[in-house]
Structures are given as C-alpha cells and as structure tokens.
Amino acid sequence: MIYEVTADENGIARWDYAENVDLPLGTYYIKQIEAPYGYATNTDIVDINAKYRGQEKDVIEINIEFINQKTKINIVKQDVETKNGLEDVEMKLLNSEREEISSWTTDETGSKEILKLQPGETYIVQEVKARKDYINDIIVEENNNEITKLEEVNEVTFKVNDVLETQNIVLGNKSKVGNINIIKKGEVLIGTEKDENQNTIFKYEEQKLAGAEYEIYAKNDIEHPDGHTGVIITSGTKIANVTTTEEGILVTNIEGGLLETYSQEVQKMLKRGLPLGKYEVKEVKAPEGYYRDENKATQEIQLVEKDDNTEIISEEVNFNNERQKIQITLTNKDTDTEESIEGAKFGLYAKEDITYTDSDGVIKKISAGEKIYEVTTDENGMARWKYDENVDLPLGKYYVQQISAGNGYVKNNETYDVDATYQGQDEDVIEINIEFTNQKTKVNIVKQDVETKNGLEDV
C-alpha cells in the first residue's frame, strides 16, 4: 500500500501531489479499506493508469467513484413449525453497550428491516412480548451459526456481516398447546357397620373411577395461532375417544387418523398437544355400576394461555356419577282376602358374597347367607329397603325371607330372590316389588263323647 486516505464530509478523498502524496508516474489500483459507518465494504478494485501522457500535460487528473450500500439486517419473527411470520411481537434492538437503537411491533410479515448497522459489531435482539398464544422464548434455528442465544434472558446476539446482501436474523417462537385431564369420581363401598338392631349399614367414599368413556369435540372453530394457517379444527369435529384409568385420563393429542390429515408443519404442533380453544367433553359410557345422567354428561372446557412462558396449559374437568341405587318394596297381604298385614318382619340376606376393599386397602366380604337388614310392615302391609330411608345397598344378588308373620297369621317360609345387579347406565334406581301372602291361623274346637267320639250338641 502506497498511501491511505479518508473521505471527508462530502465523500471526497484525494491523492494530490500538493496536499499529501506526490506520486511518481506509473500504474496503480485503488481498493476500499474501510467503508463508512453503517455501510458494507465495496470490494471492487479500480485500476489507475498514471503513465506519462506527453509533454503538454502537467498534471494527470483521474476521477473515480466508489459506491457503498447500507448494511441491511432483516429481523424475522416466525412460527418455528409453520415458518409463517408472527404479527404483534414486541421487539427491541440494542447495541453491545445495551443502549436501545430501535423498538417495534411486528406486522403480519413478522419482519423488520434495520439499515446502517456497523459491520463487525455485535448487537442484541430482545423479545419484549410474544404474540398471543406463543411462548415468550426465542428459538434459534440449529443451522444459524450467526446468532447466539442468551439463556438467562430472552435475547440473542448477532454480528453484522460486511456483505452487500441482506442479512436475515430469523427468530422462532413456539405456539402454546394444551392438555385436558378428565377425572371421573363416584362413591365406592369401603366398609360396613351394625346399628342397634344389628342391621348392616354400608359406608361409601368418593374415589376416582376407571372405565368411563368420553368423546372430545371442538366446541368452536379452532384456528392456528400464527394468524396465517387459518382454521385447523372445525366446530363439532370429534378429536378423541378416551377411557379413564383409576387416575383419570390426560388427553394430549388428537386422534391419529385425524392427525394424518394435516400438513407436516401443523402435525408438529398437534403432536405436542391440543391447540388452544374451546372443547366439549362428553361422557358416552359410565363405569360399571354407575348412572349416566344425560343432563350432566357434557361439559365445556377452554384452553387459554396463563402466562408468557408456560408451553403446555393443562385444564382439569371433573365428572361425578351417582351409584345405581336400589329400592325394594315389599307388600304383605292376606292370602284369601288380600287385606294388608301389619307387623310382619322380613329379612334381606346376601345371596352371594359381597366383597369390597376398605379404606386401609384390605379386601373384606359379607358372606352369602348373612342377614343384611330387617324391616317390619306398616299399617298398609308395606316395608322397604330403600337407599335414602334405611339401607343404601350395593349392587348384587339378595333374597328375602319372612322372619315372623303378622299377628294371627301363619309364617310364610318361601324365599324370594332379588336380582339387584347392574341394570345399565340409563337406570338411576333399580326398583323391585315383592309380594308375600300369609294365611290366617285356623283353630277348630270340637266337643265330643269320649267313648263314641260323636259330636255333642248344645254344649
């Protein structure tokens, strides 16, 4: 290098024999060593012919022009899966001293062009607030070596390249997704005790139940949050069929068959969880032994973002089913007159073993043949074993026997079997009616001659 010059405020620089350097005749070339601040270096090389031009020329004057382009940085916010630009993201650009250079809110393209940043210097891009339904956490593409993520803050750094081309700083955001946790509860037999009459009282406890079946539907049209992809699940679409375990069931994805109908980009999001929106959870089958109330079988649930940084929003929906209850009504009548018989006693007995697990996890049972509960007929000749009056029976098989007849009647020794096993989810109460009849006691008083055995008149 012969001599270095710097352009003045008018963009002019000279190699002048009278000002700075008195060059000998010859050939030279000029190249730009350093561009003005905020401009990319012009890499052109300009040859200079400064050879002798004859005796008539006292000064060889040569004029050349170098053109520089401003550096161009295009900062892009996009969905990491669909690659669509994200609108309404609040951003800041800082220099290495953390002084603010620019702040903006992205438009629908997600892009912001920044001009005249100095090549070779490091800058900081800060995401202040993410788009609605997105995690406020910058994701850098794995193959982008120009960008460094700062883990402790939501920022990245990059160095401006000394190039004419636009330098793209592509920063991703991941959309938030949700899970629906369905909990099914109902009463479970956990124990028994005896009352003062030695009747059995059954004790129940609310527990989580396995075996309930549900369908989940989109309540409204659900759009992709990137603002470009549009509706991804239309209103009324069934997205899943699930069955509860003893701990419930966590719905994290849409059904596989439905999932395959989407593009690979949308599938990536749907494999992470359910898109945020409003859903309808419908119970289609109650667990064995429980009543499905159509009026309580459907619930709405909405998955909405909670804060800036929670990726998976979990919402719980609870369903409670009543046990199928038992009501046994017994009527006691006179065999001949069908008059009601008051004061007769009847016992309800276990036809089969009744097994249950107590609150300590110990399996226990009431043995077949054991008397459960004794009742007495009223003035109408009626008696009940009813869930909300005296005894709340578990489902099973029982039998009824008369313990003692009403006053003036002969005991009926017949046994009446009672099938109170599960009758399907549409029945809330199993109603069973029994009729027992009794004959009056009959005493025939005879007066007769002790020897002839003939009846005696006028006694």
Protein Blocks (a to p, Z undefined) as FASTA:
>chain_A
ZZdcdddfkopacddfklmpccdedddddddfbdcehiacdfbdcdddfbdebjklmbdc
ddddddddddddddddddfklopacehiacddddfkopafbdcdddfkopacdehiaehi
acddddfbdcehiacdddddfklmkbccdfkbccddddddddfbdcdddddddddddddd
ddddddddfbdcddfkopacddddddddehiacddddfbdcddfklmnopabdghiafbd
cdddfkbpadfbdcfklmmmpcfklmmmmmnoccedddddddfbdcehiacdfklmpccd
ddddfblmlmbacddddddddddddddddddddfklopacehiacddddfbdcddddfko
pacdddehiafbdcdddfkopacddfklmpccdedddddddfbdcehiacdfbdcdddfb
debjkbmbdcddddddddddddddddddfklopacehZZ
